């Protein structure tokens, strides 16, 4: 069903239409995930899990249907279920269908958010009642709150048979948002402008050119990266791919065997493991510590 966007003739009925679409697409995600579990159970494949000694259908179901906020969990963070599954054609088709359903669900959420951010909050509040595990969650926590990122995150798929997979923690990730001086000043003033440390930073900011572009840096949580070494070169000539993985990765397997893999450390390293780039563009010390803002060299 196509998403109706603001500005249409049916705009007065849009909230109901979008809520219905959201319900339908969420149900489609649940149905598609059930099909993945069913295919897995019908012909149990070879499985390896990073932190589970005997991964089975119950383990896969727990991974696929974990869509809840844990108490105190940052909404930007997601729980990981890292593993490898040797998938036959039927299982791979089911996984691809699940990913399409997840993408449709995400697009519907975007349409609702574009129409009204407040409506998004109301709309997603209706979804937990449609989740098959809602009664268990309510009994356990007294609160059912969907973690949308864990709903729509894609299941990783290897695009061709793989000979070897090497897992490694990546602890150096960060996101960088460009800020103008005016943007930075506004953010500082939103803090406590009477605080001494904020006044110091405001004075520093006033001492640089108003047209200078600054960088606000957010360090990302450690994640697992999988380096795939394909059995044969891909059509584009590549023999390997690197993927960030938070969910079980499905690899096509004609003989039902898993590719060779390593066992990474159970916890990420506490310090940076990659050497700093020689062409690092940001200064080593933050210019505005309260905002994690740096100047470019």
Buried (B, 14 or more C-beta within 10 A) or exposed (E): EEBBEEEEEEEEEBBEBBBEBBBBBBBBBBEBBBBBBEBBEEEEBBBBBBEBEEBEBEBBBEBBBBBBBEEEBEEEBBEBBBBBBBBBEBBBBBBBBBBBBBBBBBEBBEBBBEBBEEBBEEBBEEBBEBBEBBEEBEEEEEEBBBBBBBBBBBBBBBEBBBEBBBBBBBBBEEEEEEBEBEBBBEBBEEBEEEEEEBEEBBEBBEEEEEEBEBBBBEEEEBBBBBBBBBEEEEEEEEEBBEBEBBBBBBBBBEEEEBBEBEEBEEEBEEEEEEEEEEEEEBEEEBBBEBBBBBBEE
